[in-house]
């Protein structure tokens, strides 16, 4: 009988502490009155510093909406790409909000929410470049620029194994700058990230190859620590809510389907 009682008590304690662990992050955010979000601010139109020095972008607006719904203040923390996951794991940030693709390898460390958008990896180059096809880019004489630690880096290595891959630290704008400066012959990034920065460069200076890399489209997701189950559920609920009330479409239309935001930011 004593043994049975001990087992029941042990089981109850496991459930109790598991519940605390699961609820911890969300209740902590509300208690402290502040939602801490890790972003990479070199990735317009997702997250960037605008002409007034303020952080802006699609994901910034979404996380502002999250903070408002929680009744707390929003604190945006800026990191390089390779510092985003460590910032989340260390507890500096509650949420990772970046144009990050959920992968099996990354999911060993962090938990991804349901995808909030899908993008297509592409190869881009200067308008005057001679190559027109992926086969021509996949050449030992061609240097391809990618973002360090990004899905684009992995995709380039997989689908362009014969090309020289050169990794850059920072946002997608850096690859375009390196291309126009002649440091690389082509770049790999998601098509949305490329198209939204092109208006900042000389007209018709960059072109996308017709054939995209990989199969299908890549999802982009927010992420939380693996013990933040309630926060993970809450973020999925938030996106379900803004999709139903029209706020999601409004955000996507403004930030990702046009360039009108450049006039304001």
DOROMAR-628146 format. One record per atom (N, C-alpha, C): atom name; x, y, z. Coordinates in pm, whole numbers, plus 50000, padded with zeros to 5 digits. Example, Ala and Ser with C-alpha at 12.3 -4.5 7.8 and 13.67 -1.06 7.14 Angstrom:
N, 51319, 49431, 50780 $
CA, 51230, 49550, 50780 $
C, 51320, 49670, 50780 $
N, 51285, 49775, 50708 $
CA, 51367, 49894, 50714 $
C, 51290, 50003, 50787 $
This chain:
N, 50083, 49880, 50000 $
CA, 50000, 50000, 50000 $
C, 50087, 50126, 50000 $
N, 50192, 50125, 50088 $
CA, 50282, 50240, 50096 $
C, 50353, 50262, 49963 $
N, 50391, 50150, 49899 $
CA, 50460, 50159, 49771 $
C, 50369, 50221, 49666 $
N, 50241, 50181, 49669 $
CA, 50144, 50233, 49574 $
C, 50122, 50383, 49594 $
N, 50112, 50424, 49722 $
CA, 50095, 50566, 49754 $
C, 50215, 50646, 49707 $
N, 50336, 50592, 49727 $
CA, 50458, 50659, 49686 $
C, 50461, 50680, 49535 $
N, 50418, 50579, 49460 $
CA, 50415, 50588, 49314 $
C, 50317, 50696, 49270 $
N, 50200, 50698, 49336 $
CA, 50098, 50798, 49301 $
C, 50148, 50939, 49330 $
N, 50213, 50956, 49446 $
CA, 50268, 51087, 49482 $
C, 50376, 51130, 49385 $
N, 50461, 51037, 49347 $
CA, 50569, 51068, 49253 $
C, 50511, 51110, 49118 $
N, 50408, 51039, 49075 $
CA, 50343, 51070, 48948 $
C, 50278, 51209, 48954 $
N, 50214, 51236, 49068 $
CA, 50149, 51367, 49085 $
C, 50250, 51481, 49082 $
N, 50367, 51458, 49144 $
CA, 50472, 51560, 49144 $
C, 50524, 51586, 49003 $
N, 50538, 51478, 48926 $
CA, 50584, 51493, 48788 $
C, 50487, 51579, 48708 $
N, 50356, 51548, 48725 $
CA, 50253, 51625, 48655 $
C, 50255, 51771, 48701 $
N, 50272, 51792, 48832 $
CA, 50271, 51927, 48889 $
C, 50386, 52011, 48832 $
N, 50507, 51956, 48838 $
CA, 50622, 52032, 48792 $
C, 50625, 52046, 48641 $
N, 50571, 51947, 48570 $
CA, 50560, 51959, 48425 $
C, 50465, 52072, 48390 $
N, 50355, 52082, 48463 $
CA, 50259, 52189, 48440 $
C, 50320, 52326, 48463 $
N, 50400, 52335, 48570 $
CA, 50469, 52462, 48598 $
C, 50563, 52498, 48485 $
N, 50637, 52398, 48438 $
CA, 50734, 52419, 48330 $
C, 50663, 52466, 48204 $
N, 50549, 52399, 48170 $
CA, 50476, 52431, 48050 $
C, 50419, 52572, 48055 $
N, 50367, 52610, 48171 $
CA, 50299, 52739, 48181 $
C, 50395, 52854, 48209 $
N, 50518, 52818, 48248 $
CA, 50612, 52916, 48299 $
C, 50635, 53038, 48213 $
N, 50672, 53020, 48086 $
CA, 50710, 53133, 48004 $
C, 50596, 53232, 47984 $
N, 50478, 53184, 47952 $
CA, 50364, 53272, 47927 $
C, 50326, 53350, 48053 $
N, 50321, 53284, 48167 $
CA, 50286, 53352, 48291 $
C, 50396, 53449, 48334 $
N, 50521, 53414, 48307 $
CA, 50634, 53503, 48338 $
C, 50625, 53631, 48258 $
N, 50592, 53621, 48129 $
CA, 50579, 53738, 48043 $
C, 50474, 53833, 48098 $
N, 50358, 53778, 48132 $
CA, 50248, 53861, 48184 $
C, 50287, 53922, 48318 $
N, 50353, 53844, 48403 $
CA, 50393, 53894, 48534 $
C, 50496, 54005, 48524 $
N, 50594, 53988, 48436 $
CA, 50699, 54091, 48422 $
C, 50650, 54211, 48343 $
N, 50541, 54191, 48263 $
CA, 50485, 54301, 48187 $
C, 50563, 54334, 48062 $
N, 50637, 54236, 48009 $
CA, 50722, 54263, 47893 $
C, 50743, 54136, 47811 $
N, 50722, 54146, 47681 $
CA, 50748, 54037, 47588 $
C, 50881, 54065, 47519 $
N, 50976, 53973, 47533 $
CA, 51109, 53992, 47475 $
C, 51122, 53908, 47348 $
N, 51152, 53977, 47238 $
CA, 51155, 53910, 47107 $
C, 51291, 53929, 47041 $
N, 51352, 53819, 46998 $
CA, 51480, 53822, 46929 $
C, 51456, 53832, 46779 $
N, 51517, 53932, 46714 $
CA, 51505, 53950, 46570 $
C, 51642, 53976, 46509 $
N, 51647, 53969, 46378 $
CA, 51765, 54012, 46304 $
C, 51722, 54133, 46223 $
N, 51769, 54250, 46261 $
CA, 51716, 54373, 46202 $
C, 51773, 54410, 46066 $
N, 51840, 54318, 46001 $
CA, 51891, 54347, 45867 $
C, 51810, 54277, 45761 $
N, 51687, 54241, 45794 $
CA, 51608, 54157, 45704 $
C, 51476, 54224, 45667 $
N, 51483, 54338, 45597 $
CA, 51360, 54402, 45548 $
C, 51297, 54310, 45443 $
N, 51164, 54302, 45440 $
CA, 51066, 54377, 45518 $
C, 51020, 54303, 45643 $
N, 51094, 54199, 45682 $
CA, 51055, 54122, 45802 $
C, 51084, 54202, 45929 $
N, 51209, 54246, 45944 $
CA, 51251, 54325, 46061 $
C, 51371, 54408, 46021 $
N, 51365, 54539, 46046 $
CA, 51475, 54627, 46006 $
C, 51464, 54761, 46078 $
N, 51571, 54840, 46072 $
CA, 51568, 54976, 46125 $
C, 51530, 55069, 46010 $
N, 51425, 55148, 46028 $
CA, 51381, 55236, 45920 $
C, 51460, 55366, 45917 $
N, 51422, 55457, 45830 $
CA, 51497, 55582, 45810 $
C, 51496, 55670, 45934 $
N, 51404, 55643, 46028 $
CA, 51399, 55719, 46153 $
C, 51470, 55648, 46268 $
N, 51537, 55536, 46234 $
CA, 51610, 55461, 46336 $
C, 51521, 55373, 46422 $
N, 51394, 55356, 46381 $
CA, 51303, 55271, 46457 $
C, 51292, 55134, 46392 $
N, 51270, 55032, 46476 $
CA, 51255, 54897, 46423 $
C, 51116, 54880, 46364 $
N, 51113, 54826, 46245 $
CA, 50988, 54812, 46172 $
C, 50990, 54681, 46093 $
N, 50876, 54646, 46037 $
CA, 50869, 54527, 45954 $
C, 50748, 54441, 45986 $
N, 50724, 54343, 45902 $
CA, 50609, 54255, 45918 $
C, 50609, 54184, 46052 $
N, 50722, 54126, 46090 $
CA, 50728, 54051, 46215 $
C, 50727, 54143, 46336 $
N, 50778, 54264, 46320 $
CA, 50772, 54361, 46430 $
C, 50626, 54394, 46459 $
N, 50547, 54415, 46353 $
CA, 50405, 54446, 46371 $
C, 50330, 54328, 46433 $
N, 50364, 54207, 46389 $
CA, 50298, 54090, 46447 $
C, 50329, 54077, 46596 $
N, 50455, 54098, 46633 $
CA, 50490, 54084, 46775 $
C, 50434, 54200, 46858 $
N, 50418, 54318, 46797 $
CA, 50349, 54428, 46867 $
C, 50206, 54386, 46897 $
N, 50144, 54320, 46798 $
CA, 50008, 54272, 46819 $
C, 50001, 54167, 46929 $
N, 50102, 54082, 46936 $
CA, 50107, 53981, 47042 $
C, 50118, 54047, 47179 $
N, 50209, 54144, 47190 $
CA, 50229, 54214, 47316 $
C, 50101, 54286, 47360 $
N, 50035, 54351, 47265 $
CA, 49910, 54421, 47296 $
C, 49804, 54322, 47346 $
N, 49797, 54206, 47281 $
CA, 49698, 54106, 47321 $
C, 49728, 54049, 47459 $
N, 49857, 54047, 47497 $
CA, 49896, 53999, 47629 $
C, 49882, 54108, 47735 $
N, 49870, 54233, 47688 $
CA, 49863, 54345, 47781 $
C, 49999, 54380, 47840 $
N, 50105, 54359, 47761 $
CA, 50241, 54388, 47809 $
C, 50314, 54476, 47709 $
N, 50431, 54525, 47749 $
CA, 50517, 54603, 47660 $
C, 50598, 54509, 47572 $
N, 50643, 54560, 47458 $
CA, 50725, 54482, 47367 $
C, 50870, 54530, 47373 $
N, 50963, 54436, 47388 $
CA, 51105, 54468, 47385 $
C, 51169, 54388, 47272 $
N, 51219, 54460, 47170 $
CA, 51283, 54396, 47055 $
C, 51433, 54390, 47079 $
N, 51489, 54272, 47069 $
CA, 51633, 54249, 47087 $
C, 51695, 54210, 46953 $
N, 51796, 54285, 46911 $
CA, 51855, 54262, 46779 $
C, 51980, 54176, 46789 $
N, 51987, 54071, 46705 $
CA, 52102, 53980, 46704 $
C, 52143, 53949, 46561 $
N, 52269, 53909, 46543 $
CA, 52310, 53851, 46416 $
C, 52238, 53717, 46402 $
N, 52235, 53664, 46280 $
CA, 52162, 53540, 46254 $
C, 52207, 53427, 46347 $
N, 52339, 53411, 46361 $
CA, 52389, 53299, 46442 $
C, 52374, 53322, 46592 $
N, 52322, 53440, 46630 $
CA, 52298, 53466, 46772 $
C, 52153, 53452, 46813 $
N, 52064, 53427, 46716 $
CA, 51921, 53421, 46745 $
C, 51883, 53302, 46833 $
N, 51923, 53182, 46793 $
CA, 51887, 53063, 46871 $
C, 51953, 53066, 47009 $
N, 52084, 53101, 47022 $
CA, 52142, 53113, 47155 $
C, 52070, 53213, 47245 $
N, 52022, 53324, 47186 $
CA, 51949, 53424, 47265 $
C, 51820, 53366, 47320 $
N, 51754, 53283, 47241 $
CA, 51631, 53218, 47286 $
C, 51661, 53115, 47394 $
N, 51760, 53032, 47370 $
CA, 51793, 52925, 47464 $
C, 51843, 52978, 47598 $
N, 51912, 53092, 47595 $
CA, 51968, 53148, 47717 $
C, 51863, 53218, 47803 $
N, 51744, 53241, 47746 $
CA, 51640, 53310, 47820 $
C, 51639, 53460, 47800 $
N, 51731, 53511, 47717 $
CA, 51731, 53655, 47690 $
C, 51603, 53695, 47616 $
N, 51554, 53604, 47533 $
CA, 51432, 53630, 47457 $
C, 51328, 53522, 47484 $
N, 51202, 53559, 47474 $
CA, 51092, 53464, 47491 $
C, 51054, 53401, 47357 $
N, 51067, 53482, 47251 $
CA, 51027, 53440, 47117 $
C, 51138, 53472, 47019 $
N, 51158, 53385, 46923 $
CA, 51249, 53412, 46811 $
C, 51161, 53445, 46691 $
N, 51174, 53567, 46640 $
CA, 51093, 53611, 46526 $
C, 51187, 53651, 46413 $
N, 51213, 53557, 46324 $
CA, 51302, 53582, 46211 $
C, 51250, 53505, 46090 $
N, 51304, 53536, 45973 $
CA, 51264, 53462, 45854 $
C, 51337, 53328, 45853 $
N, 51304, 53246, 45953 $
CA, 51372, 53119, 45976 $
C, 51284, 53001, 45934 $
N, 51345, 52908, 45861 $
CA, 51276, 52787, 45821 $
C, 51289, 52680, 45929 $
N, 51179, 52620, 45971 $
CA, 51188, 52512, 46068 $
C, 51251, 52388, 46004 $
N, 51358, 52340, 46061 $
CA, 51424, 52220, 46011 $
C, 51433, 52118, 46124 $
N, 51453, 51993, 46088 $
CA, 51464, 51887, 46190 $
C, 51582, 51913, 46282 $
N, 51693, 51963, 46226 $
CA, 51811, 51990, 46307 $
C, 51785, 52102, 46407 $
N, 51725, 52211, 46363 $
CA, 51695, 52322, 46453 $
C, 51593, 52283, 46558 $
N, 51499, 52196, 46518 $
CA, 51392, 52154, 46609 $
C, 51442, 52063, 46720 $
N, 51567, 52020, 46713 $
CA, 51626, 51945, 46823 $
C, 51653, 52036, 46942 $
N, 51662, 52167, 46915 $
CA, 51694, 52264, 47019 $
C, 51577, 52353, 47058 $
N, 51496, 52391, 46958 $
CA, 51387, 52485, 46983 $
C, 51257, 52432, 46921 $
N, 51145, 52489, 46961 $
CA, 51015, 52447, 46908 $
C, 50959, 52555, 46816 $
N, 50923, 52514, 46695 $
CA, 50869, 52607, 46596 $
C, 50716, 52609, 46601 $
N, 50662, 52727, 46580 $
CA, 50517, 52740, 46570 $
C, 50473, 52693, 46431 $
N, 50343, 52691, 46409 $
CA, 50294, 52663, 46274 $
C, 50347, 52771, 46180 $
N, 50377, 52737, 46055 $
CA, 50429, 52838, 45960 $
C, 50333, 52955, 45946 $
N, 50389, 53075, 45939 $
CA, 50306, 53193, 45921 $
C, 50308, 53240, 45776 $
N, 50406, 53189, 45697 $
CA, 50413, 53223, 45554 $
C, 50504, 53122, 45486 $
N, 50494, 53113, 45353 $
CA, 50580, 53024, 45276 $
C, 50654, 53104, 45170 $
N, 50782, 53071, 45149 $
CA, 50864, 53141, 45050 $
C, 50932, 53038, 44960 $
N, 50989, 53085, 44849 $
CA, 51053, 52997, 44752 $
C, 51200, 53035, 44737 $
N, 51294, 52943, 44764 $
CA, 51437, 52972, 44744 $
C, 51466, 52999, 44597 $
N, 51555, 53093, 44570 $
CA, 51587, 53127, 44431 $
C, 51734, 53162, 44415 $
N, 51777, 53163, 44290 $
CA, 51911, 53210, 44254 $
C, 51894, 53343, 44183 $
N, 51975, 53441, 44220 $
CA, 51970, 53570, 44152 $
C, 52110, 53614, 44114 $
N, 52120, 53698, 44014 $
CA, 52249, 53744, 43965 $
C, 52232, 53882, 43901 $
N, 52339, 53936, 43848 $
CA, 52329, 54065, 43781 $
C, 52261, 54047, 43646 $
N, 52200, 54151, 43597 $
CA, 52128, 54143, 43470 $
C, 52222, 54111, 43355 $
N, 52349, 54151, 43367 $
CA, 52443, 54128, 43258 $
C, 52518, 53996, 43265 $
N, 52491, 53915, 43367 $
CA, 52561, 53787, 43380 $
C, 52525, 53694, 43265 $
N, 52621, 53611, 43224 $
CA, 52601, 53526, 43107 $
C, 52512, 53406, 43135 $
N, 52516, 53351, 43258 $
CA, 52440, 53229, 43281 $
C, 52291, 53256, 43299 $
N, 52213, 53161, 43244 $
CA, 52068, 53172, 43245 $
C, 52002, 53058, 43322 $
N, 52072, 52948, 43343 $
CA, 52012, 52829, 43404 $
C, 52086, 52789, 43531 $
N, 52023, 52705, 43613 $
CA, 52087, 52655, 43735 $
C, 52210, 52571, 43701 $
N, 52203, 52500, 43590 $
CA, 52315, 52416, 43548 $
C, 52439, 52501, 43521 $
N, 52419, 52619, 43468 $
CA, 52533, 52708, 43439 $
C, 52588, 52769, 43567 $
N, 52502, 52788, 43667 $
CA, 52548, 52842, 43796 $
C, 52624, 52734, 43873 $
N, 52585, 52611, 43858 $
CA, 52649, 52498, 43928 $
C, 52781, 52464, 43861 $
N, 52876, 52555, 43875 $
CA, 53004, 52546, 43804 $
C, 53117, 52587, 43899 $
N, 53231, 52519, 43896 $
CA, 53344, 52554, 43985 $
C, 53393, 52697, 43968 $
N, 53365, 52757, 43852 $
CA, 53410, 52894, 43828 $
C, 53312, 52999, 43879 $
N, 53200, 52955, 43933 $
CA, 53098, 53047, 43981 $
C, 53097, 53052, 44133 $
N, 53102, 53173, 44190 $
CA, 53095, 53191, 44335 $
C, 52955, 53239, 44372 $
N, 52893, 53165, 44465 $
CA, 52756, 53193, 44505 $
C, 52752, 53244, 44649 $
N, 52691, 53358, 44671 $
CA, 52680, 53416, 44805 $
C, 52555, 53369, 44878 $
N, 52569, 53338, 45006 $
CA, 52457, 53293, 45089 $
C, 52470, 53357, 45227 $
N, 52365, 53347, 45307 $
CA, 52369, 53396, 45444 $
C, 52415, 53283, 45536 $
N, 52512, 53312, 45620 $
CA, 52568, 53214, 45712 $
C, 52460, 53154, 45802 $
N, 52451, 53021, 45802 $
CA, 52358, 52952, 45890 $
C, 52214, 52949, 45842 $
N, 52190, 53001, 45722 $
CA, 52053, 53007, 45670 $
C, 52016, 52880, 45595 $
N, 51885, 52864, 45571 $
CA, 51839, 52754, 45488 $
C, 51893, 52768, 45347 $
N, 51906, 52892, 45301 $
CA, 51961, 52917, 45168 $
C, 52102, 52862, 45153 $
N, 52180, 52868, 45260 $
CA, 52315, 52814, 45257 $
C, 52311, 52663, 45236 $
N, 52223, 52596, 45310 $
CA, 52210, 52450, 45296 $
C, 52158, 52411, 45158 $
N, 52061, 52487, 45108 $
CA, 52004, 52458, 44977 $
C, 52107, 52477, 44866 $
N, 52187, 52584, 44878 $
CA, 52290, 52610, 44778 $
C, 52392, 52497, 44774 $
N, 52432, 52450, 44892 $
CA, 52529, 52341, 44898 $
C, 52473, 52212, 44840 $
N, 52341, 52194, 44857 $
CA, 52278, 52071, 44808 $
C, 52255, 52074, 44658 $
N, 52203, 52185, 44606 $
CA, 52165, 52191, 44465 $
C, 52270, 52254, 44375 $
N, 52370, 52318, 44434 $
CA, 52480, 52376, 44355 $
C, 52613, 52325, 44410 $
N, 52632, 52192, 44415 $
CA, 52751, 52134, 44479 $
C, 52883, 52167, 44411 $
N, 52878, 52202, 44285 $
CA, 53002, 52231, 44212 $
C, 53045, 52376, 44222 $
N, 52953, 52463, 44262 $
CA, 52986, 52606, 44273 $
C, 53062, 52634, 44402 $
N, 53130, 52747, 44405 $
CA, 53197, 52791, 44528 $
C, 53096, 52867, 44612 $
N, 53078, 52824, 44736 $
CA, 52981, 52889, 44824 $
C, 53053, 52984, 44919 $
N, 53010, 53109, 44920 $
CA, 53070, 53210, 45007 $
C, 52962, 53262, 45103 $
N, 52985, 53245, 45232 $
CA, 52884, 53280, 45333 $
C, 52906, 53420, 45389 $
N, 52797, 53491, 45408 $
CA, 52800, 53626, 45463 $
C, 52718, 53632, 45592 $
N, 52763, 53713, 45684 $
CA, 52695, 53731, 45812 $
C, 52612, 53859, 45805 $
N, 52482, 53847, 45828 $
CA, 52396, 53965, 45823 $
C, 52269, 53936, 45748 $
N, 52210, 54039, 45688 $
CA, 52084, 54025, 45617 $
C, 52103, 54004, 45468 $
N, 51991, 53975, 45399 $
CA, 51995, 53946, 45257 $
C, 52047, 54060, 45172 $
N, 52035, 54183, 45221 $
CA, 52084, 54299, 45147 $
C, 52235, 54288, 45121 $
N, 52307, 54223, 45213 $
CA, 52452, 54211, 45200 $
C, 52490, 54128, 45078 $
N, 52408, 54026, 45046 $
CA, 52439, 53943, 44930 $
C, 52423, 54024, 44801 $
N, 52318, 54104, 44794 $
CA, 52297, 54189, 44676 $
C, 52412, 54288, 44661 $
N, 52454, 54347, 44772 $
CA, 52565, 54442, 44768 $
C, 52694, 54374, 44721 $
N, 52719, 54253, 44772 $
CA, 52838, 54178, 44731 $
C, 52833, 54142, 44584 $
N, 52714, 54111, 44535 $
CA, 52697, 54077, 44394 $
C, 52726, 54197, 44305 $
N, 52670, 54312, 44339 $
CA, 52690, 54432, 44257 $
C, 52834, 54483, 44267 $
N, 52901, 54450, 44378 $
CA, 53042, 54490, 44394 $
C, 53137, 54395, 44323 $
N, 53084, 54284, 44270 $
CA, 53168, 54190, 44198 $
C, 53237, 54087, 44284 $
N, 53200, 54077, 44412 $
CA, 53264, 53980, 44501 $
C, 53211, 53838, 44480 $
N, 53091, 53827, 44426 $
CA, 53031, 53697, 44397 $
C, 52965, 53705, 44259 $
N, 52931, 53589, 44204 $
CA, 52869, 53585, 44072 $
C, 52717, 53567, 44078 $
N, 52670, 53515, 44191 $
CA, 52526, 53492, 44208 $
C, 52497, 53483, 44357 $
N, 52369, 53484, 44391 $
CA, 52329, 53473, 44532 $
C, 52212, 53378, 44545 $
N, 52193, 53325, 44665 $
CA, 52080, 53239, 44695 $
C, 52010, 53292, 44819 $
N, 51879, 53313, 44807 $
CA, 51797, 53357, 44920 $
C, 51652, 53327, 44883 $
N, 51559, 53352, 44975 $
CA, 51420, 53332, 44934 $
C, 51376, 53448, 44845 $
N, 51289, 53417, 44750 $
CA, 51253, 53515, 44648 $
C, 51190, 53641, 44706 $
N, 51114, 53628, 44813 $
CA, 51049, 53743, 44874 $
C, 51153, 53839, 44931 $
N, 51255, 53784, 44998 $
CA, 51361, 53867, 45056 $
C, 51437, 53942, 44948 $
N, 51457, 53880, 44834 $
CA, 51530, 53944, 44724 $
C, 51445, 54054, 44660 $
N, 51322, 54020, 44626 $
CA, 51236, 54114, 44554 $
C, 51208, 54241, 44633 $
N, 51198, 54229, 44766 $
CA, 51164, 54346, 44846 $
C, 51281, 54443, 44864 $
N, 51405, 54399, 44841 $
CA, 51519, 54491, 44854 $
C, 51563, 54547, 44720 $
N, 51517, 54491, 44610 $
CA, 51562, 54536, 44479 $
C, 51534, 54685, 44452 $
N, 51421, 54742, 44500 $
CA, 51399, 54885, 44476 $
C, 51506, 54975, 44536 $
N, 51587, 54923, 44628 $
CA, 51693, 55003, 44691 $
C, 51820, 55006, 44606 $
N, 51821, 54931, 44498 $
CA, 51940, 54922, 44413 $
C, 51906, 54974, 44273 $
N, 52009, 54999, 44190 $
CA, 51983, 55051, 44055 $
C, 51880, 54967, 43980 $
N, 51788, 55033, 43910 $
CA, 51682, 54960, 43837 $
C, 51739, 54858, 43739 $
N, 51678, 54742, 43735 $
CA, 51714, 54635, 43641 $
C, 51859, 54587, 43655 $
N, 51916, 54607, 43774 $
CA, 52054, 54561, 43795 $
C, 52061, 54415, 43837 $
N, 51950, 54364, 43891 $
CA, 51946, 54226, 43942 $
C, 51832, 54150, 43876 $
N, 51854, 54025, 43845 $
CA, 51747, 53941, 43792 $
C, 51746, 53806, 43862 $
N, 51627, 53749, 43873 $
CA, 51611, 53616, 43932 $
C, 51607, 53513, 43820 $
N, 51675, 53401, 43839 $
CA, 51665, 53293, 43742 $
C, 51523, 53237, 43745 $
N, 51474, 53199, 43628 $
CA, 51336, 53153, 43617 $
C, 51309, 53030, 43703 $
N, 51403, 52936, 43705 $
CA, 51383, 52812, 43780 $
C, 51427, 52832, 43925 $
N, 51340, 52798, 44019 $
CA, 51370, 52812, 44161 $
C, 51445, 52690, 44211 $
N, 51510, 52704, 44326 $
CA, 51584, 52593, 44386 $
C, 51492, 52506, 44471 $
N, 51524, 52378, 44478 $
CA, 51452, 52288, 44566 $
C, 51317, 52246, 44511 $
N, 51241, 52181, 44597 $
CA, 51109, 52131, 44561 $
C, 51005, 52199, 44649 $
N, 50909, 52265, 44587 $
CA, 50804, 52331, 44664 $
C, 50853, 52457, 44732 $
N, 50777, 52502, 44831 $
CA, 50809, 52625, 44903 $
C, 50855, 52593, 45045 $
N, 50931, 52684, 45103 $
CA, 50980, 52667, 45239 $
C, 50893, 52746, 45337 $
N, 50857, 52686, 45450 $
CA, 50780, 52759, 45551 $
C, 50871, 52847, 45636 $
N, 50816, 52955, 45688 $
CA, 50885, 53038, 45787 $
C, 50802, 53034, 45914 $
N, 50868, 53020, 46029 $
CA, 50797, 53007, 46156 $
C, 50863, 53088, 46266 $
N, 50784, 53125, 46365 $
CA, 50838, 53179, 46489 $
C, 50885, 53061, 46573 $
N, 50960, 53087, 46679 $
CA, 51009, 52976, 46762 $
C, 51013, 53016, 46909 $
N, 51003, 52915, 46997 $
CA, 51011, 52934, 47142 $
C, 51099, 52822, 47198 $
N, 51131, 52833, 47326 $
CA, 51205, 52724, 47391 $
C, 51114, 52601, 47401 $
N, 51173, 52485, 47412 $
CA, 51095, 52362, 47410 $
C, 51007, 52345, 47533 $
N, 51038, 52416, 47641 $
CA, 50953, 52405, 47760 $
C, 50842, 52510, 47762 $
N, 50835, 52592, 47657 $
CA, 50735, 52699, 47652 $
C, 50612, 52654, 47573 $
N, 50553, 52544, 47617 $
CA, 50442, 52485, 47543 $
C, 50321, 52578, 47536 $
N, 50284, 52640, 47647 $
CA, 50168, 52729, 47647 $
C, 50190, 52852, 47559 $
N, 50313, 52903, 47558 $
CA, 50344, 53017, 47471 $
C, 50336, 52975, 47325 $
N, 50385, 52857, 47294 $
CA, 50378, 52802, 47159 $
C, 50232, 52791, 47113 $
N, 50147, 52739, 47202 $
CA, 50006, 52726, 47169 $
C, 49941, 52863, 47152 $
N, 49982, 52957, 47237 $
CA, 49924, 53091, 47234 $
C, 49958, 53162, 47103 $
N, 50081, 53147, 47055 $
CA, 50122, 53211, 46929 $
C, 50043, 53154, 46812 $
N, 50024, 53022, 46810 $
CA, 49943, 52961, 46705 $
C, 49800, 53014, 46710 $
N, 49747, 53030, 46831 $
CA, 49612, 53086, 46847 $
C, 49608, 53231, 46799 $
N, 49713, 53307, 46830 $
CA, 49720, 53446, 46786 $
C, 49711, 53455, 46634 $
N, 49790, 53374, 46564 $
CA, 49788, 53379, 46418 $
C, 49653, 53332, 46362 $
N, 49592, 53235, 46428 $
CA, 49458, 53195, 46387 $
C, 49359, 53309, 46402 $
N, 49376, 53387, 46509 $
CA, 49286, 53500, 46535 $
C, 49304, 53612, 46433 $
N, 49430, 53650, 46405 $
CA, 49453, 53761, 46311 $
C, 49422, 53721, 46167 $
N, 49429, 53592, 46139 $
CA, 49388, 53547, 46005 $
C, 49237, 53562, 45988 $
N, 49163, 53537, 46095 $
CA, 49018, 53543, 46086 $
C, 48962, 53686, 46092 $
N, 49036, 53778, 46157 $
CA, 48983, 53915, 46168 $
C, 49039, 54011, 46064 $
N, 49123, 53960, 45974 $
CA, 49172, 54044, 45865 $
C, 49306, 54112, 45890 $
N, 49355, 54110, 46014 $
CA, 49481, 54177, 46045 $
C, 49600, 54110, 45976 $
N, 49594, 53979, 45961 $
CA, 49703, 53908, 45893 $
C, 49714, 53953, 45747 $
N, 49601, 53953, 45675 $
CA, 49602, 53994, 45534 $
C, 49649, 54138, 45519 $
N, 49611, 54221, 45614 $
CA, 49652, 54362, 45610 $
C, 49804, 54375, 45624 $
N, 49862, 54298, 45716 $
CA, 50006, 54299, 45737 $
C, 50079, 54249, 45612 $
N, 50037, 54135, 45559 $
CA, 50103, 54075, 45443 $
C, 50092, 54165, 45321 $
N, 49976, 54223, 45301 $
CA, 49954, 54311, 45185 $
C, 50047, 54432, 45191 $
N, 50060, 54490, 45308 $
CA, 50142, 54612, 45324 $
C, 50291, 54582, 45315 $
N, 50336, 54482, 45389 $
CA, 50480, 54457, 45401 $
C, 50539, 54367, 45293 $
N, 50465, 54266, 45251 $
CA, 50524, 54162, 45168 $
C, 50473, 54155, 45025 $
N, 50366, 54223, 44996 $
CA, 50312, 54215, 44861 $
C, 50326, 54346, 44784 $
N, 50395, 54441, 44842 $
CA, 50416, 54568, 44774 $
C, 50534, 54641, 44835 $
N, 50557, 54763, 44788 $
CA, 50671, 54842, 44838 $
C, 50626, 54978, 44891 $
N, 50498, 54993, 44917 $
CA, 50446, 55120, 44969 $
C, 50508, 55153, 45105 $
N, 50544, 55049, 45179 $
CA, 50602, 55071, 45312 $
C, 50732, 55151, 45306 $
N, 50799, 55147, 45192 $
CA, 50926, 55220, 45179 $
C, 50906, 55371, 45191 $
N, 50788, 55419, 45151 $
CA, 50759, 55563, 45163 $
C, 50744, 55603, 45310 $
N, 50693, 55512, 45391 $
CA, 50668, 55542, 45531 $
C, 50788, 55514, 45620 $
N, 50876, 55426, 45574 $
CA, 50987, 55383, 45658 $
C, 51124, 55399, 45591 $
